[in-house]
């Protein structure tokens, strides 16, 4: 597939800058692949298209307040984004994206904003602006970020970012106090993501309870969404794209639930491309005989760099709840692998005509 096939024109005003309230008041475009039809609804009515025996797979990752700022002794400002821990390097070590990276020196010590008692050492330059860093004194990174960090909203959310200076824009970044709660699913538990699994943002506890009461089973996987999810595809041929890796885990209870659903003929419905990414990784890593085995399943964990795009097909995901994705993104490629290139193009064109809201804080699509 050529990258140009992932292009489409989106009016800027269709990019959602604020979430709707309540969460389940978002709009829902229902796409039936078999019938070739679409319907328009409100997300709180998503249960109309679910049935007893289905399994809803949720990603329980929790977004870390990963954006932070530091200062060089020379007075220059540094913008940072936590990526993931690096405990194998020793206490207090982790990986971060630092800007401007070109001016930093290995071994340089930075003063962290709002943390006078901790400094950040740029230990080793990695690649594409990424650094191995450590705190002095050694400090647990997640409690530190909870104290000094802010929500790393996607770059296309620009609320309040009116200053011409790039660092000032990044500081404004659009983030508000309410984003700490709203840019998080109601079932988020395991901290580690730098971006939200946004399809799950539409669910409320009440909606999940009503879905469960209707006989739909729920299970969770974990995939810590990385900054690579925002990386555009810059090669002409998708086969040449270096896919980013993300850490995932599927517990034994989830694998058992997948077994039961398959055995009973139910549908596996992924909430978000992140959940689908785990499901498709499991399908590749676990032999079908093992999924059918009656013995107690073992959890599966590790890093996945799976990349699905047409003409490849999703084999473990029967239906998908997802938001509307950026042009030239790996997420749009995955959705097209599930539903077909032309089918998704027509659905996106219809969503634009009907003035749906796009991207992270936007509306949702249910692909049956």
C-alpha positions in Angstrom: 0.0 0.0 0.0 1.2 3.5 -0.8 1.2 6.2 1.9 -0.6 8.6 -0.4 -3.7 6.3 -0.1 -3.9 7.4 3.6 -4.5 11.0 2.6 -7.8 12.9 3.1 -8.7 16.5 3.5 -10.0 17.6 6.9 -11.2 21.1 7.6 -9.3 22.4 10.6 -12.5 23.3 12.4 -13.4 19.6 12.6 -10.4 18.9 14.9 -11.9 18.7 18.4 -10.2 21.0 20.9 -12.4 20.2 23.9 -14.1 17.0 25.0 -17.9 16.8 25.1 -19.7 16.5 28.4 -20.8 14.0 29.6 -18.4 11.5 28.0 -21.1 9.4 26.4 -22.7 12.3 24.6 -20.2 12.0 21.8 -21.6 11.1 18.4 -21.3 7.6 17.0 -21.0 6.6 13.4 -22.0 2.9 13.0 -20.4 1.2 10.0 -21.7 -2.2 9.0 -19.1 -3.8 6.7 -21.3 -6.7 5.6 -24.3 -4.5 4.7 -22.2 -1.6 3.5 -24.4 0.8 5.5 -23.9 3.6 8.0 -26.0 4.9 10.9 -25.7 7.9 13.1 -26.2 7.7 16.8 -25.1 8.9 20.2 -22.4 7.0 21.9 -24.5 6.2 25.0 -26.6 4.0 22.7 -23.7 1.8 21.6 -25.2 -1.1 23.4 -27.9 -1.4 20.7 -25.2 -3.0 18.4 -23.7 -5.3 21.1 -25.2 -8.6 22.1 -25.0 -11.1 24.9 -22.0 -13.3 24.4 -19.8 -10.6 23.0 -16.5 -9.7 24.7 -15.5 -6.0 25.0 -11.7 -5.6 25.3 -10.6 -2.4 27.1 -7.0 -1.0 27.4 -6.5 -0.1 31.0 -3.3 1.9 30.6 -3.1 5.2 32.5 -1.7 8.4 31.0 1.3 9.7 32.9 1.7 13.5 33.3 4.7 13.1 31.1 5.5 16.6 29.9 8.0 18.6 31.9 10.4 21.5 31.6 13.9 22.0 32.8 16.6 24.7 32.7 20.2 24.5 31.6 22.8 26.2 33.8 23.3 28.6 30.9 19.7 29.7 31.2 18.3 27.8 28.2 15.0 26.1 28.4 14.5 22.4 27.7 11.2 20.7 27.0 10.9 17.0 28.0 8.6 14.2 27.5 8.9 11.0 29.6 8.8 7.9 27.3 9.4 4.8 29.5 11.5 3.6 32.4 15.0 2.1 32.1 15.5 0.2 35.4 18.1 -2.0 33.7 20.4 1.0 33.7 20.1 1.5 37.4 18.0 3.4 40.0 16.5 6.7 38.7 17.1 6.0 35.0 14.5 6.5 32.3 14.2 7.6 28.7 12.9 10.9 27.6 12.4 13.0 24.5 14.3 16.3 25.1 14.1 19.5 23.0 16.3 21.2 21.8 18.3 17.9 21.8 21.1 19.2 19.6 22.4 21.7 22.2 22.6 19.2 25.1 25.8 17.5 26.1 26.2 14.0 27.5 26.6 14.3 31.3 24.9 17.8 31.5 22.8 18.4 34.6 19.5 20.2 34.3 17.4 22.0 36.9 13.8 20.6 36.9 11.0 23.1 37.1 9.0 22.8 40.3 11.5 20.3 41.8 14.4 22.2 43.4 15.5 19.1 45.3 16.0 17.0 42.1 18.2 17.5 39.0 18.1 15.7 35.7 21.3 14.4 34.1 21.4 13.8 30.4 23.3 10.5 30.5 23.4 9.3 26.9 22.1 10.5 23.5 20.0 7.8 21.9 18.2 8.6 18.6 15.8 11.1 17.2 15.9 13.5 20.2 15.7 10.7 22.7 18.0 10.5 25.8 18.7 8.2 28.6 18.4 10.3 31.7 18.8 9.9 35.4 17.7 11.9 38.4 20.0 13.1 41.1 19.4 11.9 43.8 17.8 8.7 42.3 14.1 9.3 42.4 11.1 7.2 41.3 10.0 8.8 38.1 6.2 8.4 38.3 5.8 10.2 41.7 8.2 12.8 40.4 6.1 13.4 37.3 2.9 13.5 39.3 4.5 16.5 41.1 6.1 18.4 38.2 4.5 17.1 35.0 1.6 18.0 32.9 -0.8 16.1 30.6 0.9 15.6 27.2 -2.0 16.5 25.0 -1.6 15.7 21.3 0.1 18.4 19.2 -3.1 19.2 17.2 -4.9 20.4 20.4 -3.8 24.0 20.6 -6.1 25.6 23.1 -4.6 28.9 24.4 -1.3 28.4 22.5 -1.2 31.9 21.1 2.5 32.9 21.8 4.8 32.9 18.8 7.6 31.3 20.9 7.8 27.5 20.4 8.6 26.8 24.0 5.9 29.1 25.2 3.5 27.3 22.9 4.6 23.9 24.3 4.1 25.2 27.8 0.6 26.5 27.1 0.0 23.4 24.9 -3.7 23.7 25.5 -3.5 21.5 28.7 -5.9 22.6 31.5 -6.4 21.2 35.0 -9.5 19.3 33.8 -7.4 17.4 31.2 -5.8 15.4 34.0 -9.2 13.7 34.5 -10.7 14.0 31.1 -7.8 12.8 29.0 -8.0 9.5 30.9 -10.5 6.6 30.6 -12.7 5.9 33.6 -11.1 2.4 33.9 -7.5 3.5 33.6 -5.3 1.7 36.2 -1.8 1.0 35.0 0.4 4.1 34.6 2.7 4.2 31.7 1.1 5.8 28.6 2.1 9.2 27.1 -1.2 9.3 25.1 -4.7 8.1 25.9 -6.4 5.2 24.3 -9.0 7.7 23.1 -11.8 5.3 22.0 -12.2 4.5 25.6 -12.8 8.1 26.6 -16.5 7.9 25.7 -17.4 5.3 28.3 -18.9 6.2 31.7 -19.2 3.8 34.6 -22.9 3.7 34.1 -22.6 2.8 30.4 -20.2 0.0 31.2 -22.6 -1.3 33.8 -25.5 -1.3 31.4 -23.4 -3.1 28.8 -22.4 -5.8 31.3 -26.0 -6.2 32.5 -27.0 -6.9 28.9 -24.7 -10.0 28.9 -21.7 -8.5 27.3 -18.4 -9.6 29.0 -15.6 -7.1 29.7 -11.9 -7.8 29.9 -8.8 -5.7 29.9 -5.4 -5.6 28.3 -2.6 -3.1 28.8 -0.8 -1.3 26.1 1.2 1.7 27.1 0.6 4.1 24.2 3.9 5.7 23.1 4.8 9.0 21.4 5.3 7.0 18.2 1.6 6.8 17.8 1.7 10.5 16.6 4.6 9.9 14.2 3.5 10.4 10.6 4.5 8.0 7.9 7.1 9.7 5.8 8.0 6.8 3.4 6.1 6.3 0.1 5.6 2.5 0.6 4.1 1.4 3.9 6.4 -1.7 3.8 9.3 0.6 4.5 7.9 2.3 7.6 9.9 1.7 10.8 7.0 0.8 13.2 7.4 2.0 16.8 7.2 -0.6 19.6 4.9 -0.4 22.7 4.9 -2.4 25.8 1.8 -4.6 26.4 0.4 -7.3 28.7 -2.5 -9.7 28.5 -3.3 -11.4 31.8 -4.4 -15.0 32.1 -8.0 -14.0 32.9 -8.2 -12.1 29.6 -6.8 -14.9 27.6 -9.3 -17.3 29.2 -12.1 -14.8 28.3 -11.0 -14.8 24.7 -11.0 -18.6 24.7 -14.5 -18.7 26.1 -15.9 -16.2 23.7 -14.4 -17.9 20.7 -15.6 -21.3 21.8 -19.2 -20.0 22.3 -19.2 -18.1 18.9 -19.3 -14.6 20.4 -17.6 -11.6 18.9 -14.4 -10.0 20.2 -14.8 -6.2 20.1 -11.8 -4.1 20.6 -12.2 -0.7 22.2 -9.6 1.3 20.3 -6.7 0.4 17.9 -4.5 -0.1 21.0 -6.6 -3.0 22.2 -6.8 -4.3 18.7 -3.0 -4.1 18.5 -2.7 -6.4 21.5 -5.3 -8.8 20.1 -3.5 -9.1 16.8 -0.2 -9.6 18.6 -1.6 -12.4 20.7 -3.0 -14.0 17.6 0.6 -14.1 16.2 2.3 -15.2 19.3 -0.1 -17.7 20.7 -0.7 -20.9 18.7 -4.4 -21.5 18.0 -4.1 -24.8 19.8 -3.0 -23.0 22.9 -5.9 -20.6 22.8 -8.2 -23.7 22.5 -6.4 -25.5 25.3 -8.5 -26.2 28.4 -5.6 -25.7 30.7 -4.9 -22.5 32.6 -3.5 -19.9 30.3 -0.2 -18.1 31.0 -0.1 -14.3 30.7 1.6 -12.8 27.7 3.8 -9.7 27.9 6.5 -7.8 26.0 7.0 -5.3 23.3 4.9 -5.2 20.1 5.8 -3.5 16.8 3.0 -5.1 14.8 2.0 -3.0 11.8 -1.2 -3.9 10.0 -2.3 -2.2 6.8 -4.0 -3.3 3.6 -3.9 -5.9 2.1 -3.1 -7.5 5.5 -6.2 -8.3 7.5 -7.1 -8.3 11.2 -7.7 -11.9 12.3 -8.5 -11.6 16.0 -10.7 -8.5 16.0 -14.4 -8.9 15.0 -15.5 -5.4 15.6 -13.8 -2.1 16.6 -14.8 1.0 18.5 -12.4 3.8 17.4 -12.1 7.5 17.0 -11.3 9.2 13.6 -7.6 9.2 12.9 -5.1 11.5 11.3 -4.1 11.2 7.6 -0.9 9.2 6.9 -1.1 7.5 10.3 -0.5 3.9 11.2 -3.8 4.0 13.1 -5.8 4.9 9.9 -3.9 2.1 8.1 -5.0 -0.4 10.7 -8.7 0.7 10.5 -8.5 0.3 6.7 -7.0 -3.2 7.2 -10.2 -4.1 9.1 -12.8 -2.5 7.0 -11.3 -1.8 3.6 -9.7 1.3 2.0 -12.7 2.5 0.0 -15.2 1.7 2.8 -13.2 3.8 5.3 -12.8 6.6 2.8 -16.5 6.8 2.2 -17.2 6.7 6.0 -14.7 9.5 6.7 -16.2 11.6 3.9 -19.6 11.1 5.4 -18.4 12.0 8.9 -16.9 15.2 7.5 -20.1 16.1 5.7 -22.1 15.4 8.9 -19.7 17.6 10.9 -18.3 14.9 13.2 -15.5 15.9 15.5 -12.1 14.3 14.7 -9.1 13.0 16.6 -8.5 12.4 20.3 -11.3 14.5 21.9 -13.6 13.8 18.9 -16.5 11.5 18.1 -16.4 7.7 17.6 -17.0 5.0 15.0 -18.2 1.5 15.6 -17.0 -0.8 12.8 -19.1 -4.1 12.7 
